[in-house]
């Protein structure tokens, strides 16, 4: 997956640069050298990010700046290509004023998209489970897809922990992809240490996502070290009040059927299932009343939301069918680059009524 990320990033960096050198053939040498320098710095930054995984404080500022440059160039490239195609089809001469306007619009869009990544929101949901238990309600915080190192760093996790502790939650659920193949190991341990200080009535429960499978850190011992209950194809019954099931991600080659996982579980109790990917919701509703998922990022960048909506039956928000509720989060962080368009970075506050 790291190789895929490098190839994708290099494509997004080099393609616009070559296009600009081609269409602006008469640009001054100063501009040409500046473009080549920025391109080389961007390529070097991506290689350092994946191969070295730096943790210095300056890196936490440098990578978002370079990401902003890469995304801005990509937006300019797309908009100019569309504009020039329009001019070609309708036999119009392209205007330098339009090119300047495109550049300004690209800067505005990039600024807004970067702001959307760093502006973390709380999204509220309320669902009912029609099963008997001595609880009247349950207040859950659900966090998924943090993607540590991609514009979300341990300092942001410290802020999240402070916010969650002010919320006085009964249950904390971590939905996978807290880190990925480009996350520095020290950031993982620092962030898990911070997460272990979240105060809740019944504790912290977690499953892994698809990206964590590509690292050597995703194991039960890591979570146990920081007092987080890792549910990898397992379930727990909390004080004879409700069940929590955790499924290994659908991308794993070693799948365990839900009926095997739930052997011995009291099906009469309210049951919550954590499954990183929402694709298996129809299978999960045979055993669970509420499913919490992430993975889709709600597309992250328009028109990605259109694509994820076509791939998944339900790619974001609340979906209810008979007794069953599925809630899909767009994630607390971003994959690849700290950038969002028409989606948001969020954590969920879920009020469950019994």
C-alpha positions in Angstrom: 0.0 0.0 0.0 2.9 2.3 0.7 4.1 1.8 -2.9 0.6 2.6 -4.2 0.7 5.8 -2.1 4.1 6.8 -3.6 3.0 6.1 -7.2 -0.3 8.0 -6.8 1.5 11.0 -5.1 4.1 11.1 -7.8 1.5 11.1 -10.5 -0.4 13.9 -8.8 2.8 16.0 -8.5 4.5 15.3 -11.8 1.5 15.4 -14.2 0.5 19.0 -13.5 4.1 20.1 -13.6 4.8 18.6 -17.0 1.5 20.1 -18.3 2.4 23.6 -17.0 5.8 23.4 -18.7 4.1 22.3 -21.9 1.3 24.9 -22.1 3.4 27.8 -20.7 6.3 27.3 -23.0 7.3 31.0 -22.9 7.4 31.3 -19.2 10.5 33.1 -17.8 13.4 30.9 -16.7 12.8 32.1 -13.1 9.3 30.7 -13.1 10.4 27.5 -14.8 13.2 26.9 -12.3 10.8 27.7 -9.4 8.3 25.2 -10.7 10.9 22.5 -11.1 12.3 23.2 -7.6 8.8 23.0 -6.0 8.2 19.7 -7.9 11.4 18.2 -6.7 10.7 19.3 -3.1 7.3 17.8 -3.3 8.6 14.5 -4.6 11.3 14.5 -1.9 8.7 15.2 0.8 6.6 12.3 -0.2 9.5 9.9 -0.3 10.7 11.1 3.1 7.2 10.7 4.5 6.9 7.1 3.4 10.5 5.9 3.8 11.8 7.8 6.8 8.5 8.7 8.6 9.9 11.8 10.4 8.4 13.0 13.7 10.0 16.4 14.1 7.6 19.3 15.0 8.7 21.2 11.9 7.5 18.3 9.8 4.0 18.7 11.1 4.0 22.1 9.5 6.0 21.3 6.4 3.9 18.4 5.2 0.6 20.3 5.2 2.3 23.2 3.3 3.6 20.8 0.6 0.2 19.1 0.5 -1.4 22.5 0.0 0.9 23.2 -2.9 0.3 19.7 -4.5 -3.5 20.0 -4.2 -3.5 23.6 -5.6 -1.4 22.6 -8.6 -3.7 19.7 -9.2 -6.8 21.8 -9.1 -5.3 24.4 -11.4 -4.3 21.6 -13.8 -7.8 20.2 -13.9 -9.5 23.6 -14.3 -7.1 24.8 -17.1 -7.4 21.5 -18.9 -11.2 21.8 -18.9 -11.1 25.4 -19.9 -8.7 24.7 -22.8 -10.9 21.8 -23.9 -13.9 24.2 -23.9 -11.9 26.7 -26.0 -10.8 24.0 -28.5 -14.4 22.7 -28.9 -15.9 26.1 -29.4 -12.9 27.6 -31.3 -12.3 30.2 -28.7 -8.9 31.7 -27.9 -7.9 31.1 -24.3 -7.5 34.2 -22.2 -4.7 34.9 -19.7 -7.2 36.7 -17.5 -9.2 33.5 -17.2 -6.0 31.6 -16.3 -5.4 34.1 -13.5 -9.0 33.7 -12.3 -8.5 29.9 -12.3 -5.4 30.3 -10.2 -7.2 32.4 -7.6 -10.2 30.0 -7.5 -7.8 27.1 -7.0 -6.2 28.9 -4.0 -9.6 29.5 -2.5 -10.7 25.9 -3.0 -7.4 24.6 -1.5 -7.6 26.9 1.5 -11.2 25.8 2.1 -10.3 22.1 1.7 -7.4 22.4 4.1 -9.5 24.2 6.6 -12.1 21.4 6.4 -9.5 18.8 7.4 -8.3 20.7 10.4 -11.8 21.7 11.5 -13.0 18.7 13.5 -16.7 18.5 14.1 -19.0 16.5 16.4 -21.9 14.8 14.7 -24.9 13.7 16.8 -27.1 10.7 16.3 -29.9 9.1 18.3 -31.1 5.6 17.8 -33.5 3.2 19.7 -33.0 -0.4 20.4 -36.1 -2.3 21.4 -34.6 -4.8 23.8 -34.9 -5.2 27.5 -32.0 -4.1 29.7 -31.7 -2.3 33.0 -30.1 0.7 31.2 -32.3 3.4 29.9 -29.7 4.9 27.6 -26.1 4.8 26.5 -23.9 7.7 25.4 -21.2 6.5 22.9 -18.3 8.4 21.3 -17.2 6.8 18.0 -13.9 7.7 16.3 -12.6 6.2 13.1 -10.1 6.8 10.3 -7.7 9.1 12.2 -4.8 8.2 9.8 -2.1 9.5 12.1 0.7 11.3 10.2 -1.5 12.6 7.3 -2.2 16.0 8.8 -3.4 14.6 12.1 -0.7 14.3 14.8 -0.5 13.4 18.5 -1.2 17.0 19.5 -4.5 16.7 17.8 -5.2 13.4 19.7 -4.5 15.3 22.9 -7.1 17.8 22.0 -9.6 15.0 21.1 -9.0 13.3 24.4 -9.6 16.6 26.3 -12.9 17.1 24.3 -14.1 13.5 25.0 -13.4 13.7 28.7 -15.6 16.8 28.9 -18.4 14.8 27.2 -18.6 12.2 30.0 -19.3 9.2 27.7 -20.4 5.8 28.8 -18.6 4.0 26.0 -15.7 4.8 23.6 -15.5 3.0 20.3 -12.5 3.1 17.9 -13.5 2.1 14.4 -10.1 1.3 12.7 -7.5 3.1 10.6 -6.3 5.0 13.6 -2.9 4.7 11.8 -1.6 3.4 8.5 1.5 2.3 6.7 3.1 5.8 6.7 2.6 6.6 10.4 5.8 6.8 12.5 5.9 4.2 15.3 6.5 6.8 18.0 3.3 8.7 16.9 1.3 5.5 17.3 2.5 4.9 20.9 2.2 8.6 21.8 -1.4 8.7 20.5 -2.4 5.4 22.0 -1.1 6.6 25.4 -3.2 9.7 25.1 -6.3 7.7 24.1 -5.8 5.5 27.1 -6.6 8.5 29.3 -10.1 8.9 28.0 -12.5 8.5 30.9 -15.7 6.5 30.3 -18.1 4.3 32.3 -17.5 1.0 30.5 -14.1 1.5 28.8 -12.6 1.8 25.3 -13.2 -0.8 22.6 -11.5 -1.0 19.2 -11.2 -2.9 15.9 -8.6 -2.5 13.2 -9.1 -1.3 9.7 -7.7 -2.2 6.3 -4.7 0.2 6.5 -3.5 -1.1 9.8 -3.2 -4.5 8.2 -0.3 -3.2 6.2 1.7 -2.4 9.3 3.5 -4.6 11.9 1.9 -2.7 14.8 -1.7 -3.8 14.6 -1.9 -6.5 17.2 -3.8 -7.3 20.4 -0.7 -6.6 22.6 -0.5 -3.0 21.4 -4.1 -2.2 22.4 -3.8 -4.1 25.7 -0.7 -2.1 26.6 -2.8 1.0 26.6 -5.8 -0.5 28.3 -7.9 -0.6 25.2 -10.1 -3.8 24.6 -9.2 -5.0 21.1 -12.1 -7.0 19.6 -10.7 -9.0 16.7 -13.4 -11.5 15.8 -14.6 -11.5 19.4 -17.4 -10.2 21.6 -17.8 -9.1 25.2 -20.8 -8.8 27.4 -20.7 -5.6 29.5 -22.0 -6.2 33.0 -24.9 -8.3 31.6 -26.3 -5.1 30.1 -25.3 -5.2 26.4 -22.9 -6.9 24.0 -20.2 -5.5 21.8 -18.9 -7.5 18.8 -15.7 -6.6 16.9 -15.1 -7.9 13.4 -11.8 -8.1 11.6 -11.8 -5.9 8.5 -13.4 -7.4 5.4 -10.0 -7.0 3.5 -8.4 -9.7 5.8 -7.8 -13.0 3.9 -8.7 -15.0 7.0 -12.4 -14.4 7.6 -14.4 -15.8 10.5 -18.2 -16.1 10.2 -20.3 -14.0 12.5 -22.1 -17.1 13.8 -18.8 -18.5 15.0 -17.8 -15.2 16.6 -21.1 -15.0 18.5 -21.2 -18.5 19.8 -22.4 -18.3 23.5 -23.5 -14.7 23.2 -26.9 -13.8 24.8 -28.9 -12.6 21.8 -31.6 -11.2 24.0 -29.4 -8.3 25.1 -28.8 -5.1 23.0 -25.9 -5.7 20.7 -23.5 -3.2 19.1 -21.1 -4.3 16.4 -17.9 -2.6 15.4 -17.0 -3.3 11.7 -14.6 -0.9 10.0 -16.1 -1.4 6.6 -19.9 -0.9 6.3 -20.2 -3.5 3.4 -21.3 -6.4 5.6 -24.2 -4.6 7.3 -26.9 -7.0 6.0 -25.0 -10.0 7.5 -24.3 -8.1 10.7 -28.0 -7.2 11.4 -28.8 -10.9 12.0 -26.8 -10.7 15.3 -26.6 -6.9 16.1 -28.9 -4.0 16.6 -26.4 -1.2 15.9 -23.4 -1.2 13.6 -20.7 1.5 13.8 -18.4 1.8 10.8 -16.0 4.2 9.0 -13.7 3.4 6.1 -15.5 5.4 3.3 -14.4 8.9 4.4 -17.7 9.8 2.7 -15.6 10.1 -0.4 -13.3 12.7 1.3 -12.9 14.9 -1.9 -15.7 15.6 -4.3 -16.6 13.8 -6.6 -15.3 10.9 -4.4 -18.6 11.0 -2.5 -20.5 10.1 -5.6 -18.1 7.2 -6.2 -18.4 5.8 -2.6 -22.2 6.2 -2.8 -22.1 3.9 -5.9 -19.8 1.3 -4.3 -21.6 1.0 -0.9 -25.3 0.6 -0.2 -24.8 3.2 2.5 -21.6 5.2 2.6 -22.3 7.9 5.2 -24.7 8.8 8.0 -27.6 6.9 9.6 -29.4 4.0 7.9 -32.2 2.1 9.6 -33.9 -1.1 8.6 -36.4 -2.8 10.8 -34.7 -3.2 14.2 -31.3 -2.5 12.9 -29.3 0.8 12.7 -26.1 1.4 10.7 -24.1 4.6 11.3 -21.1 5.3 9.0 -18.6 8.1 10.0 -16.7 10.1 7.5 -13.6 9.8 9.8 -11.7 12.0 12.1 -8.7 12.4 9.7 -7.9 12.2 6.0 -6.0 9.7 4.0 -3.1 10.7 1.7 -3.3 14.5 2.1 -5.0 16.7 4.7 -7.7 17.9 2.4 -11.5 17.6 2.3 -14.1 19.0 -0.2 -17.8 18.6 0.5 -17.1 16.2 3.4 -16.0 16.7 7.0 -13.6 15.4 9.6 -15.7 14.3 12.6 -16.2 12.2 15.6 -19.7 10.9 16.5 -21.8 11.3 19.6 -24.4 8.6 19.6 -27.3 8.5 22.1 -28.8 5.0 22.3 -32.2 4.6 23.9 -33.5 1.3 25.2 
